[in-house]
Amino acid sequence: MYLEDAGCDTEITETRSLLDHLGAPQMGQTPVSSTVQALELGLRLRERREQLGLTAAAVGKQTGIGGNNMSSIEIAKRKLTATKLQELAKVYELSDEELDELEVLRAQAERREWWDDYARLYSEEFLRFIGLEAGASIVREYAAETIPGLLQTADYARAMIRGGSPYIKPVDVGPRVESRLARQGRLDDPDPVDLTVVIGQTALRQEVGSREIMAHQLARLAKLSEERREHVKIHVMPYSAGAHPVIGGGLKILSFNSQWLPDMVWQEAVTTGSLIDRPHVVRELSASFDEAADRALDLDASLEIIHQVRKEMETR
């Protein structure tokens, strides 16, 4: 399980208190992710450059940005100053309206986000994923053996992190749990993320932490499925489903409310994770997820099996 993502009412209260402390968006505020804004800015600049038939090196000579730096800006791995954006606007022959739109994106990309406070704990790639997840409008996830991070209770997350690797320092367990709970703020936003997960039946029975912790975790899944079904859809993949397109793997597909941003996939191995944006790969993985979701139990049947396993955890 990749290390960074592996009492229900109490857990929700703890999460909301943490979000208040971190300054995450609350009711009445539209969530903005600097990572998503930087990516849209870069993609729009690249598209305009390519429309004009210019190379990154040629643009660099005219603006002093440099070809390598220009390429980094286009993939959102380097920031752009307001002055340099104005210089690019001249080279790209942008209208005042287009420049204004890009300046808004550039300014938003400068924002300091809550996940910046956890930069020492995670790889640059995973921090980028957190930023993209924070700005996604739709998330689809398949998890074979564990409960997805966006649905975990604090105790389940703590047990996962402690058991995930012998190299995690005890002092880092608390901050890692905090960051995982903070990611769940997207479920409580005024415009919450549309989350669809397919969870393997094994994940319901894998005793992470203790039977009590698992009972509380399953109670949280049931509560979310019952009360937030409009934007949280939980399907269980039963043992009886047999082989299916994503068996043995795990993936998360992120979609964005922007015509400029393509779907992206976060895929994990044992100790690493990577973002995938190659269109043909994303299409194949998206189709595989959709087929797997069709084979999983429907929402009501999934809720029933969650309750069943929870009762078993409570009584045995």
C-alpha positions as CSV (number, residue, x, y, z in Angstrom):
1,M,0.0,0.0,0.0
2,Y,1.4,3.4,-0.9
3,L,2.2,5.2,2.3
4,E,0.5,8.5,1.6
5,D,-2.9,7.1,1.0
6,A,-3.6,4.1,2.5
7,G,-16.7,6.3,16.3
8,C,-18.1,7.9,13.0
9,D,-19.5,11.2,14.3
10,T,-16.3,11.8,16.4
11,E,-14.2,11.3,13.3
12,I,-16.2,13.8,11.2
13,T,-16.0,16.4,14.0
14,E,-12.2,15.8,14.3
15,T,-11.9,16.4,10.6
16,R,-13.9,19.6,10.6
17,S,-11.9,21.0,13.5
18,L,-8.7,20.2,11.7
19,L,-9.9,22.0,8.6
20,D,-10.8,25.1,10.6
21,H,-7.3,25.1,12.1
22,L,-5.7,24.7,8.6
23,G,-7.8,27.4,7.0
24,A,-9.4,25.1,4.5
25,P,-12.4,26.4,2.5
26,Q,-15.6,26.5,4.6
27,M,-19.3,26.9,3.7
28,G,-19.9,29.8,1.4
29,Q,-16.4,29.6,-0.2
30,T,-15.5,28.1,-3.5
31,P,-12.5,25.8,-3.2
32,V,-9.5,26.9,-5.3
33,S,-6.4,24.7,-5.8
34,S,-3.2,26.5,-6.7
35,T,-2.0,23.3,-8.3
36,V,-5.0,23.1,-10.6
37,Q,-4.8,26.8,-11.5
38,A,-1.1,26.5,-12.3
39,L,-1.8,23.5,-14.5
40,E,-4.6,25.3,-16.4
41,L,-2.3,28.4,-16.9
42,G,0.5,26.2,-18.3
43,L,-1.8,24.3,-20.6
44,R,-3.3,27.5,-22.0
45,L,0.1,29.0,-22.6
46,R,1.3,25.9,-24.3
47,E,-1.7,25.7,-26.5
48,R,-1.2,29.3,-27.6
49,R,2.5,28.8,-28.3
50,E,1.8,25.8,-30.4
51,Q,-1.0,27.6,-32.3
52,L,1.6,30.2,-33.3
53,G,4.1,27.6,-34.3
54,L,6.7,28.7,-31.7
55,T,9.2,26.5,-29.8
56,A,9.8,27.0,-26.1
57,A,13.3,28.0,-27.0
58,A,12.2,30.7,-29.4
59,V,9.8,32.1,-26.8
60,G,12.6,32.0,-24.2
61,K,14.8,34.1,-26.4
62,Q,12.1,36.8,-26.8
63,T,11.1,36.9,-23.1
64,G,14.3,35.8,-21.2
65,I,12.5,32.9,-19.6
66,G,14.6,30.2,-21.1
67,G,13.4,27.1,-23.0
68,N,13.7,24.7,-20.0
69,N,11.9,27.2,-17.7
70,M,9.2,27.7,-20.2
71,S,8.6,24.0,-20.5
72,S,8.5,23.8,-16.7
73,I,5.9,26.6,-16.5
74,E,3.7,24.7,-19.1
75,I,3.6,21.6,-16.9
76,A,3.0,23.6,-13.7
77,K,6.4,22.8,-12.2
78,R,7.6,26.4,-12.2
79,K,5.9,29.6,-11.3
80,L,5.5,32.7,-13.5
81,T,5.8,36.3,-12.4
82,A,3.2,38.9,-13.4
83,T,5.9,40.8,-15.4
84,K,6.9,37.7,-17.4
85,L,3.2,36.9,-18.1
86,Q,2.8,40.4,-19.6
87,E,5.9,39.7,-21.8
88,L,4.4,36.4,-22.9
89,A,1.1,38.1,-23.7
90,K,2.9,40.4,-26.2
91,V,4.7,37.5,-27.8
92,Y,1.5,35.4,-27.9
93,E,-0.6,38.4,-29.1
94,L,-3.1,37.9,-26.3
95,S,-6.1,40.2,-25.9
96,D,-6.6,42.2,-22.8
97,E,-9.4,39.9,-21.8
98,E,-7.2,36.8,-22.3
99,L,-4.4,38.4,-20.3
100,D,-6.8,39.2,-17.5
101,E,-8.0,35.6,-17.3
102,L,-4.4,34.3,-17.2
103,E,-3.4,36.8,-14.6
104,V,-6.2,35.5,-12.3
105,L,-4.9,32.0,-12.8
106,R,-1.3,33.1,-12.2
107,A,-2.2,34.9,-9.0
108,Q,-4.2,32.0,-7.7
109,A,-1.3,29.7,-8.5
110,E,0.8,31.7,-6.1
111,R,-1.5,30.8,-3.1
112,R,0.0,29.0,-0.2
113,E,-2.1,25.9,0.5
114,W,-2.6,23.7,3.5
115,W,-0.6,20.9,2.0
116,D,2.5,23.1,1.8
117,D,2.8,22.6,5.5
118,Y,3.4,18.9,5.0
119,A,6.0,19.2,2.2
120,R,8.7,17.6,4.2
121,L,6.7,14.4,4.6
122,Y,5.9,13.7,1.0
123,S,7.4,13.5,-2.5
124,E,6.9,16.3,-4.9
125,E,4.7,14.0,-7.0
126,F,2.4,13.2,-4.2
127,L,2.1,16.8,-3.1
128,R,1.1,17.6,-6.7
129,F,-1.5,14.8,-6.6
130,I,-2.9,16.3,-3.3
131,G,-3.3,19.7,-5.0
132,L,-5.0,18.1,-8.0
133,E,-7.3,16.1,-5.9
134,A,-8.2,19.3,-3.9
135,G,-9.4,20.9,-7.1
136,A,-11.0,18.0,-8.8
137,S,-14.8,18.0,-9.4
138,I,-15.1,14.3,-9.9
139,V,-13.0,11.5,-8.3
140,R,-13.4,7.8,-9.2
141,E,-11.4,5.3,-7.2
142,Y,-10.8,1.6,-7.1
143,A,-9.3,0.1,-3.9
144,A,-8.9,-3.6,-3.6
145,E,-7.6,-4.2,-0.1
146,T,-7.9,-0.9,1.8
147,I,-10.5,1.8,2.5
148,P,-9.8,4.9,0.3
149,G,-8.1,7.8,2.0
150,L,-11.0,10.2,1.5
151,L,-13.2,7.8,3.5
152,Q,-10.9,6.8,6.3
153,T,-11.5,7.5,10.0
154,A,-8.6,8.9,11.9
155,D,-8.0,5.7,13.8
156,Y,-8.0,3.6,10.6
157,A,-5.6,6.1,8.9
158,R,-3.3,6.0,11.9
159,A,-3.2,2.2,11.9
160,M,-2.5,2.2,8.2
161,I,0.3,4.7,8.5
162,R,1.9,3.0,11.5
163,G,1.8,-0.4,9.7
164,G,2.6,0.8,6.2
165,S,6.4,1.1,6.5
166,P,9.1,0.6,9.1
167,Y,10.8,3.8,7.8
168,I,8.0,6.2,9.0
169,K,9.2,8.1,12.1
170,P,6.8,7.9,15.0
171,V,6.9,11.7,15.2
172,D,5.6,11.9,11.6
173,V,2.5,9.7,12.2
174,G,0.4,12.5,13.6
175,P,1.1,15.0,10.8
176,R,0.4,12.3,8.2
177,V,-2.9,11.5,9.8
178,E,-3.7,15.3,9.9
179,S,-3.0,15.7,6.2
180,R,-5.1,12.6,5.3
181,L,-8.1,14.0,7.2
182,A,-7.5,17.5,5.7
183,R,-8.0,15.9,2.2
184,Q,-11.5,14.9,3.2
185,G,-12.5,18.5,3.4
186,R,-13.6,18.2,-0.3
187,L,-16.5,16.1,0.9
188,D,-17.8,19.0,3.0
189,D,-17.3,21.9,0.5
190,P,-20.3,24.0,-0.6
191,D,-19.7,22.3,-4.0
192,P,-18.4,18.9,-2.8
193,V,-16.4,16.6,-5.0
194,D,-18.5,13.9,-6.7
195,L,-16.9,10.7,-5.3
196,T,-17.5,7.2,-6.7
197,V,-15.5,4.4,-5.1
198,V,-15.3,0.7,-5.7
199,I,-14.0,-1.2,-2.7
200,G,-12.9,-4.8,-2.8
201,Q,-14.8,-7.0,-0.3
202,T,-11.3,-7.8,1.1
203,A,-11.0,-4.2,2.3
204,L,-14.1,-4.6,4.5
205,R,-12.7,-7.7,6.3
206,Q,-9.0,-6.7,6.5
207,E,-8.6,-6.0,10.2
208,V,-6.6,-2.8,10.2
209,G,-5.7,-1.7,13.7
210,S,-8.4,-3.8,15.5
211,R,-11.9,-5.1,15.2
212,E,-13.2,-2.0,17.0
213,I,-11.4,0.3,14.6
214,M,-12.8,-1.6,11.7
215,A,-16.3,-1.5,13.1
216,H,-16.1,2.3,13.4
217,Q,-14.6,2.5,9.9
218,L,-17.4,0.5,8.4
219,A,-19.9,2.6,10.4
220,R,-18.5,5.7,8.7
221,L,-18.8,4.1,5.3
222,A,-22.4,3.2,6.0
223,K,-23.2,6.7,7.3
224,L,-21.7,8.4,4.2
225,S,-23.5,6.0,1.9
226,E,-26.8,6.7,3.6
227,E,-26.6,10.4,4.2
228,R,-24.4,11.7,1.3
229,R,-25.3,9.4,-1.6
230,E,-25.9,12.4,-3.8
231,H,-22.2,13.0,-4.0
232,V,-20.6,9.9,-2.3
233,K,-21.3,6.6,-4.0
234,I,-19.8,3.5,-2.4
235,H,-19.8,0.2,-4.3
236,V,-18.4,-3.1,-3.1
237,M,-16.8,-5.5,-5.4
238,P,-17.8,-9.0,-4.1
239,Y,-15.7,-12.1,-4.2
240,S,-18.2,-13.6,-6.5
241,A,-17.4,-11.0,-9.2
242,G,-14.3,-13.0,-10.2
243,A,-11.8,-11.4,-12.6
244,H,-12.5,-7.9,-13.7
245,P,-10.5,-5.1,-15.5
246,V,-8.8,-3.6,-12.5
247,I,-8.4,-6.7,-10.3
248,G,-5.1,-6.6,-8.3
249,G,-4.5,-2.9,-8.9
250,G,-5.6,0.4,-7.5
251,L,-6.2,3.7,-9.2
252,K,-7.8,7.1,-8.8
253,I,-9.2,9.1,-11.7
254,L,-9.5,12.9,-11.3
255,S,-11.7,15.0,-13.5
256,F,-11.9,18.8,-13.4
257,N,-14.5,21.4,-14.1
258,S,-12.5,23.1,-16.8
259,Q,-12.4,22.6,-20.6
260,W,-8.6,23.0,-20.5
261,L,-7.9,20.2,-18.0
262,P,-7.8,16.6,-19.1
263,D,-8.6,13.7,-16.8
264,M,-5.6,12.4,-14.9
265,V,-4.9,9.2,-13.1
266,W,-3.1,8.6,-9.8
267,Q,-1.7,5.0,-9.7
268,E,0.1,3.5,-6.8
269,A,2.6,0.7,-6.3
270,V,4.0,-0.5,-2.9
271,T,6.2,2.4,-2.1
272,T,5.7,4.8,-5.0
273,G,2.9,6.6,-6.9
274,S,2.7,8.4,-10.2
275,L,0.4,10.8,-12.1
276,I,-0.6,9.7,-15.5
277,D,-1.9,12.2,-18.1
278,R,-1.2,10.4,-21.4
279,P,-4.7,10.5,-23.1
280,H,-4.8,7.0,-24.4
281,V,-3.7,5.5,-21.1
282,V,-6.2,7.6,-19.1
283,R,-9.0,6.5,-21.5
284,E,-8.1,2.8,-21.1
285,L,-8.0,3.1,-17.3
286,S,-11.2,5.1,-17.2
287,A,-13.0,2.5,-19.3
288,S,-11.6,-0.3,-17.1
289,F,-12.9,1.4,-14.0
290,D,-16.3,2.0,-15.5
291,E,-16.6,-1.7,-16.4
292,A,-15.5,-2.8,-13.0
293,A,-18.0,-0.4,-11.4
294,D,-20.7,-2.1,-13.5
295,R,-19.7,-5.5,-12.1
296,A,-19.7,-4.3,-8.5
297,L,-22.8,-4.4,-6.2
298,D,-25.2,-1.5,-6.5
299,L,-25.4,1.1,-3.8
300,D,-28.1,-0.6,-1.7
301,A,-26.5,-4.1,-1.9
302,S,-23.1,-2.5,-1.1
303,L,-24.6,-0.8,2.0
304,E,-26.2,-4.0,3.1
305,I,-22.9,-5.9,3.0
306,I,-21.1,-3.1,4.8
307,H,-23.6,-3.3,7.6
308,Q,-23.3,-7.1,7.6
309,V,-19.5,-7.0,8.0
310,R,-19.7,-4.2,10.6
311,K,-22.0,-6.3,12.8
312,E,-19.6,-9.3,12.5
313,M,-16.8,-7.0,13.7
314,E,-18.8,-5.8,16.6
315,T,-20.0,-9.3,17.8
316,R,-17.1,-11.7,17.3
